[in-house]
Every structure is written in C-alpha cells, then in structure tokens.
Amino acid sequence: MFRGCGEFLDIKMLDHIIVAGETGDMFSMKSEGMMPSFHRKD
C-alpha cells in the first residue's frame, strides 16, 4: 500500500529499516537484498 502511494506521489522507497526496541538490533531490507535498486534518471 505505501509503495503504491509513494509511486503515485513520485516518492521512491530506498530502504526499510526495522529497529528492535529493547535490544536496538537493526534490520535493513536493502542490505539483505530485499529492496529493488533505483537509479536516478537525470
């Protein structure tokens, strides 16, 4: 849903980061290869 809204507004989602509350552990979907790569079109 959010990705569709972002595309409608021409906003690209570059990463999605999850931070664990108590431990502070972080998970980056981009680092894990779960997000597509976007290249700027100038």
N, C-alpha and C positions, 0 to 999 in steps of 0.2 A: 504494500500500500504506500509506504513512504517513498519508495523508489519511483513509483508511478507519479506521485505528486511532485517529486523533485524533477523528473523529466518534463512534466508539464510546465514547471517554472524555470526550466533550463538550469537546474542546480544538480551537479554531479555528486554522488556519494563516493568519496575517495577511500574511506575506511570505516569500519565499525569496531569500536573498542569496548570491551566489557571489563569492568574493574570489580573485583570481589571486595565486598565491604569490610570484613574483619581482617582478612589476610593481605589485602592490597594487591593480590595477584592480578595480572593483566592478560587479556587475550585479544590479539588483533587479527581480524579476519583477513586483512590484506597480507599480513606477514605469513599467514597459513595458506595463502593462495586461493582464498575463498571469495575474493572480490575481483571483478574484472579490471583490467588496466585501462585507463583513459588517457588519450593523447590529445594535447591541445591542437586545435585547428585554427591557426593564425592566418 
